[in-house]
Amino acid sequence: MLLRFICSVVTRSLFILISLIGVWRVVWVKNDKLFWLLTILFLPLVVEMILTLRRRKGKDCKWFSPPILLFLLSIIPSIWILELHHHQNKHSYAKCNRLDSSENVKDFVQHWRSSNATNETDIYKFLKDSEKLLSSVCPNDWILALHQALLLLLIVGKWLMPNEGGLTRDELSQLLLIFVGTAADILEFTSETLSDVKDKSPVLVYIILAIWTWSMLQFPHNLTVLSSRTEECETQTDSLLSRHRTDFWAVIEALLIQDGPFLLVRLTVMIHFEIVHQMLVFFAIKNFLVVALNVYRLWVICWDSRS
C-alpha cells in the first residue's frame, strides 16, 4: 500500500516537474510572464492524483491511463510554442552553448562549476547564475531535450504506476516494449523532419507538429495488449473482430496514427517542397514497408477467417 502510494505520487510529480520546466522555458524564450498561466494545465493532473489516491488507492485504470493523457495535455502546448518560436527566429539567435558533443558537454559542466564555485553560500545568486547558464543552451538542444524527456518519462511513468487490477505483468512488459519502439520512431520523425523545414515552408511546421501530437495519442491507452488475455478464451464461433482485436488495433495504429501519417508527411516534403536526401528517403521507405506489411497482415487475417 505504501509503495503504491509512493509510486503514484512520484510519477505524477515527475510529470508536473517536466511540464513546469517546459513552461519556464517558454516564459524565458518569449520574455513574457503571462505564459506562466500555462501552469493552469497542471491542475487536472493534480486533481486526478488526489482522486486516484483516495478512490482507487493509487491503481491505474484498466483500459486507459488518465495521468498520461493529462501529462500530454500539460506539456504539449509548451513544446508547440517553443517549436514555432524557434522556427520563426532561428536566424536571429546569438551565440549559444551547443550540447551536441562530449567536449561541449564537458565545457558546459566546467563553466557551470566555475561560475557557481563562489556562490555556495548564496542560494539566490546560485539559482540566478544557474538559470542564466541553462538559458544559454541553444534553443534546438532545449527543444530536443524536452522531446526526449517527455518520451522517456511516458515509458518510465507507465512502468512505475500501479497496475493492480488492470494490466498483468506480461501485458505491461509487452506494452513497455511497444512504447520504446514507438517513442524512438516519433522522436526520429520530429527531429529529422523538422530539421528539413526551410524558411519558405512555415506551414510544414504546423503539419509536422499536428501529426506529432496525433501520434502521441498512442500512449494513454492499453488496447494494444489488453485484449490478448480475453482472446485465449475465444472459440472459433466468435466473430472475427472479437478473435483478433489486438491485431486489428495494431493495424489501425500503424495505418492511421503513426506510420501512415508519417509516410504522407515525408512524401509531401519530398514531392511538394522538393526536399530530398538520403535519410528522408530511407525513413519514407521504412514507413511504406510498415504500412504495406500491416495491410498484408490484415488481408491474411481476413483470408484465414474465411478458410
C-alpha positions in Angstrom: 0.0 0.0 0.0 2.8 2.4 0.9 4.8 1.5 -2.2 1.8 2.0 -4.4 1.2 5.4 -2.8 4.9 6.5 -3.3 4.9 5.3 -6.9 1.7 7.2 -7.8 2.9 10.4 -6.2 6.5 10.2 -7.6 5.3 9.5 -11.1 2.8 12.4 -11.2 5.4 14.7 -9.5 7.8 13.9 -12.3 5.1 14.7 -14.9 4.5 18.1 -13.3 8.2 18.8 -12.9 8.9 18.2 -16.6 5.9 20.2 -17.6 7.0 23.1 -15.3 10.4 23.1 -16.9 8.7 23.4 -20.3 6.6 26.4 -19.1 9.7 28.0 -17.6 11.5 27.7 -20.9 8.5 29.3 -22.7 8.5 32.2 -20.3 12.2 32.8 -20.8 12.1 32.5 -24.6 9.0 34.7 -25.1 10.1 37.1 -22.3 6.5 37.3 -21.1 5.4 36.2 -17.6 1.8 35.8 -18.8 2.9 32.4 -20.1 3.1 31.2 -16.5 -0.7 30.8 -17.0 0.2 27.6 -18.8 0.6 26.1 -15.3 -3.2 26.0 -15.1 -2.9 22.9 -17.3 -1.3 21.1 -14.3 -4.5 21.4 -12.2 -6.3 18.4 -13.8 -3.3 16.2 -13.2 -3.2 17.2 -9.5 -7.0 16.6 -9.2 -6.6 13.2 -10.9 -3.8 12.3 -8.5 -5.9 13.2 -5.4 -9.0 11.3 -6.7 -6.9 8.2 -7.7 -5.2 8.1 -4.3 -8.5 8.4 -2.4 -10.8 6.3 -4.5 -8.6 3.8 -6.4 -5.8 3.6 -3.8 -3.3 4.6 -6.5 -4.2 2.0 -9.0 -4.3 2.9 -12.7 -7.4 2.3 -14.9 -7.8 -0.9 -16.9 -8.3 0.3 -20.5 -7.0 3.8 -20.3 -4.4 5.9 -18.3 -5.7 9.3 -17.4 -2.4 10.6 -15.8 -0.6 10.0 -19.1 -3.2 11.9 -21.1 -3.2 14.8 -18.7 0.6 14.9 -18.7 0.5 15.2 -22.5 -2.1 18.0 -22.3 0.1 19.9 -19.8 3.4 19.7 -21.8 2.4 19.6 -25.5 1.3 23.3 -25.6 4.7 24.4 -24.3 6.5 22.3 -26.9 4.3 23.8 -29.7 5.2 27.3 -28.6 8.9 26.6 -28.4 9.0 24.8 -31.8 7.1 27.6 -33.5 9.2 30.3 -31.9 12.4 28.5 -32.8 11.5 28.2 -36.5 10.4 31.8 -36.7 13.5 33.2 -35.1 16.3 30.6 -35.7 18.3 33.0 -37.8 18.3 35.8 -35.2 19.8 33.8 -32.3 23.1 35.0 -30.8 25.9 32.6 -29.9 24.7 29.7 -27.7 26.1 26.7 -26.0 25.6 23.6 -28.1 25.4 20.2 -26.4 25.9 18.0 -29.4 29.3 16.5 -28.4 31.0 15.2 -25.3 33.5 18.1 -25.4 30.7 20.7 -25.5 29.0 19.0 -22.6 32.3 18.9 -20.5 32.9 22.6 -21.2 29.3 23.4 -20.2 29.7 21.5 -16.9 33.0 23.1 -16.1 31.6 26.5 -16.9 28.7 25.8 -14.5 31.0 24.7 -11.7 33.4 27.6 -12.1 30.6 30.2 -12.2 28.9 28.8 -9.1 32.1 27.9 -7.1 32.0 31.3 -5.2 28.2 31.2 -4.6 27.9 28.2 -2.5 26.5 30.2 0.5 24.3 32.5 -1.6 21.4 30.3 -2.8 19.6 33.1 -4.6 22.7 34.0 -6.7 23.4 30.4 -7.3 19.9 29.9 -8.7 20.1 33.0 -10.9 23.5 32.1 -12.3 22.3 28.6 -13.0 19.2 29.9 -14.7 21.3 32.2 -16.9 23.7 29.4 -17.8 20.9 27.0 -18.7 19.3 29.6 -20.8 22.5 30.0 -22.8 22.0 26.5 -24.2 21.0 26.5 -27.9 17.1 26.5 -28.4 17.3 23.4 -30.6 19.0 21.5 -27.9 16.4 22.6 -25.3 13.6 21.5 -27.5 15.2 18.2 -28.3 15.8 17.6 -24.6 12.1 18.2 -23.8 11.1 15.8 -26.5 13.4 13.2 -25.1 12.4 13.7 -21.5 8.7 13.6 -22.5 9.0 10.2 -24.2 11.3 8.7 -21.6 9.0 9.8 -18.8 6.0 8.3 -20.5 7.7 4.9 -20.5 9.1 5.1 -17.0 5.9 6.6 -15.7 3.8 3.8 -17.2 6.3 1.3 -15.6 6.1 2.9 -12.1 2.3 3.5 -11.9 0.5 0.7 -10.1 -1.5 -1.6 -12.4 -3.1 -4.0 -10.0 -6.5 -5.0 -11.4 -5.5 -3.6 -14.8 -2.6 -4.9 -16.8 -0.9 -8.1 -15.9 2.9 -8.2 -15.6 3.2 -9.9 -19.0 0.9 -7.3 -20.6 2.8 -4.4 -19.0 6.1 -5.8 -20.3 4.7 -6.1 -23.8 3.2 -2.6 -23.6 6.5 -1.1 -22.4 8.4 -2.7 -25.3 5.9 -1.3 -27.7 6.3 2.1 -26.1 10.1 2.1 -26.5 9.8 1.4 -30.3 7.0 3.9 -30.7 8.9 6.6 -28.8 12.0 6.0 -31.0 10.0 6.4 -34.2 8.3 9.5 -33.0 11.5 11.2 -31.9 13.2 10.3 -35.2 10.2 11.7 -37.1 10.1 15.1 -35.3 13.9 15.7 -35.1 14.6 14.6 -38.7 11.6 16.1 -40.4 11.6 19.4 -38.6 15.3 19.8 -39.5 14.3 19.7 -43.1 11.9 22.7 -42.8 13.0 25.7 -44.8 12.1 29.3 -44.5 9.7 29.1 -47.5 7.6 26.4 -45.8 6.4 27.6 -42.3 3.1 25.7 -42.9 5.0 22.5 -42.8 5.9 23.1 -39.2 2.3 23.2 -38.2 1.6 20.0 -40.2 4.5 18.1 -38.6 3.5 19.3 -35.1 -0.1 18.3 -35.7 1.0 14.8 -36.8 3.3 14.5 -33.8 0.5 15.5 -31.4 -1.8 12.9 -33.1 0.8 10.2 -32.8 1.2 10.8 -29.1 -2.3 9.6 -28.5 -1.0 6.0 -28.7 0.4 6.3 -25.2 -2.6 6.8 -22.9 -4.5 3.6 -23.9 -3.7 -0.1 -23.2 -5.7 -1.6 -26.1 -2.7 -2.9 -27.9 -2.1 -5.7 -25.4 -5.0 -5.8 -23.1 -7.4 -7.8 -25.2 -4.9 -10.6 -25.6 -6.0 -12.1 -22.3 -9.5 -12.5 -23.4 -8.6 -13.8 -26.8 -7.3 -17.0 -25.3 -10.9 -17.9 -24.2 -12.5 -17.1 -27.5 -13.7 -20.0 -29.7 -14.0 -20.4 -33.4 -17.7 -19.5 -33.3 -16.9 -16.0 -32.1 -16.8 -13.1 -34.5 -13.6 -12.1 -36.4 -13.4 -8.8 -34.6 -13.5 -10.4 -31.1 -10.9 -13.0 -32.0 -8.4 -10.5 -33.5 -9.0 -7.3 -31.6 -5.3 -6.9 -30.7 -4.2 -7.4 -34.3 -6.8 -5.0 -35.7 -5.9 -2.3 -33.2 -2.2 -2.7 -34.1 -3.0 -2.3 -37.8 -5.2 0.8 -37.0 -2.3 2.4 -35.1 0.2 1.8 -37.9 -2.1 3.0 -40.7 -3.9 5.9 -39.1 -1.9 7.1 -36.1 1.8 6.6 -36.8 3.4 5.1 -40.0 0.6 6.2 -42.3 0.6 9.9 -41.4 4.4 9.8 -41.1 4.6 8.5 -44.7 2.2 11.2 -46.0 4.3 13.9 -44.4 7.5 12.6 -45.8 6.1 12.3 -49.3 4.8 15.8 -49.0 8.2 17.1 -48.0 9.8 15.3 -51.0 7.2 16.0 -53.7 5.7 19.3 -52.8 8.6 21.1 -51.0 11.2 19.4 -53.2 13.4 18.4 -50.2 15.1 15.1 -50.9 18.1 13.5 -49.1 19.3 10.0 -48.2 17.8 9.7 -44.7 14.4 11.2 -45.7 14.1 8.6 -48.5 15.2 5.8 -46.2 12.6 6.6 -43.5 9.9 7.1 -46.1 10.6 3.6 -47.4 10.6 2.3 -43.9 7.1 3.8 -43.3 5.9 2.4 -46.6 7.1 -1.1 -45.7 5.4 -0.9 -42.3 2.1 0.2 -43.9 2.3 -2.5 -46.6 3.1 -5.2 -44.1 0.2 -4.2 -41.9 -2.2 -4.2 -44.9 -0.8 -7.7 -45.8 -1.4 -8.7 -42.1 -5.0 -7.5 -42.3 -5.5 -9.4 -45.6 -4.1 -12.6 -44.0 -6.4 -12.4 -41.0 -9.5 -12.0 -43.2 -8.4 -14.7 -45.6 -7.7 -17.2 -42.8 -11.0 -16.5 -41.2 -12.8 -17.3 -44.5 -10.9 -20.6 -44.8 
